Amino acid sequence: MSNLLTKGKTLPKLAKSLAQNQGKQLYPIVVFRTYYTVKRKIERDENFLSKHLYNKIKAKGPITVADYMRDVLQNPSKGYYMCKDMFGEMGDFITSPEISQIFGEMLAVWFLNEWNKIGCPKPVQIVELGPGRGTLSSDILKVFSHFKALHKASLHLVEISPVLSDVQSKTLCVHSNLTKDPKSFHYRAGTSHHGIPVYWHQQLRDVPEGFTLLLAHEFFDALPIHKFHKTYAGYKEVLIDLESTKANEEIRFRYVLARQDTPMLKVLLKPTETRDHVEISPDGMVIYEQICKRLISNGGIALICDYGHNGAGTDTFRAFKKHKQVDPLLHPGTADLTADVDFNIIKEVANNNGDVIFMGPTKQRSFLHRIGIEYRVNALTANMQDKKQIDNLKQCYNFLTDESKMGERFKFCTLLPSTLKKILDKYPVVGFT
């Protein structure tokens, strides 16, 4: 590990030193990303999912919102995440790592700082859930490499999309290959540009046991949710039905309320619930549980960043297409579906496990400022001569931290094993009050 981490440097100083590598930039700042797009010669049937859902509802009756989201996003043939690269200016939405590498750099410095406090246990696994194009992992590896922190390290990506895993491999690896062994816990393996092994997994439980630095950025908001609505007769689950069943009409869908109590209503909804509208993701709860057990068994640090609320959110289910919000029930498969993450549920799962410390949520703006993003931006600006490049850098910084943009809507939380409590009492986790 570099002396920058062993001589008691504070995290803001680490951020500043990242740009002052003996008076030089660590590597050129990238304020506008370039995008690689996978091109496949396939026939597109934009009505495939509409027809599929139509047949399912005709056969079984109205389906849950969770079933609808799972089919629309994860259908192996035409699911939104399975068949396209949806990121960037030409896609449907853009994420913080795609705006500027500053974001990934700051998260990398945060992980290095917290990891250093507990002695930098090795071997270490860097795990990212839903890694998009691999941009965030790439930026993190660059910073870890700069601080000579990749010895006995490996990168593990939890990704279900074959298209995105292909994009990620081109971003991250010198070479990679699909795994032919059906018994393997990874389906692709490669070697990163920094010389460490990279593995792709279908689910978190397939990642090997070991000390883990886990990151989930805009992952949980895309997991299927169950929706419940409060009526005069109590709570009812919101289902999705056909708007019309007449032949030769355009297939359209609508929301309906279940007539009877559904199994998920009985399992998920608390007796003390009072909100008019409630959204819960059982898939998310399962993964929160897996993260907690992994931290307890193997040690590690988890950082979660997403759209979200602290138990007060109501109707947040929505869709985005070409950077605009659209009707989630219109032309399924052509737009991203998302719902705000309930950080209060993450806290409850952590508390139920007993041996996990939960901190947060805190707004992205506050988190980035506390970990020293302004030092990084100021140091980079001081080394720049081109006014246009300086303006672009400031624009990216404002987009990440402005309250009217990403600074307010996104929130961070962290999970750590309670065995670290004495260390954390002496050296508190940076970024969280």
C-alpha angles and dihedrals in degrees: 000000000000120000086244087077100037101051097067098262114171119238095252089053089051089053091050094046089053088072097036100061093162091320095314135099116258088230133335115290114246113207098166117042124218115221134221114210126198112227119202129178099232133135111248119220105185090188096054095100093041090055092044092051091043091056092045093052092044090054101040107017128240116354131215121260087245091058090047093051093046092053096042095048105029108028104137093225105039108358115146094241095039103060111032149040102241101175131104138026093314093047133064101273143002128224131211095258090054092055097060139340088239089084095056092042092055093049089049091052089048092053091046091050095049093041090051091054091063096045102268097269114214147245090043130192119208105205126188123187114212097358098190108203092347091255096128094047090047092054091046093051091051091055093043089050091050090055091044090242101135098087108126090000131136134184121227122189122196103208131149098186117093090198095053093043087057091051091047093051091054091049097046111025143067085209138345137181137199112252115244097192107099090201093058119111091219127055098200133028134184147150120260125229086256093055101253125125118260124200133187121213134185093221141009094252088064092062110100120253115264145105105313139200099196127192128185113181117176090341107114095049089069096053117108117269136199114224125211128189127200115233136172087267095050131266121338128187116248112235135184120239138169116277092209133009098191117127120255093018125123110267109250132171135212141187119256134173121245112249094215133037108276124218092250092051089058094044104040108031117086120225088231094056114126106168118115091228127027132186122193131176113207089184089058092049091053092052092046086055091049091050092051094049091047092052092047094048101038108014125239147128127268125198121190124190124179150123104288157125138227100251098300100092120115127173105009102140107126146144134232128206125171089352093303130107113248139174109289091214096052119098096343114221096032097084138044116257120212144162130192117266117243103225089187089068091053088053092049092051090049092049091048090056089055098204098068128090116216122198127182156327098220127166118261091240092056094042095051092046093049092052092051109259091151090059090054093047094046093048092049092047091052090056095048126093101177111089092203091055091048091050091049091050092051090047091054091047091051092048091054096045109025113113092225092055129031098327096079105029098051121070136190132214132172134209124203135168113264090234085081094059097106092050092046092049088058097037108026120211109266117238098031129083 
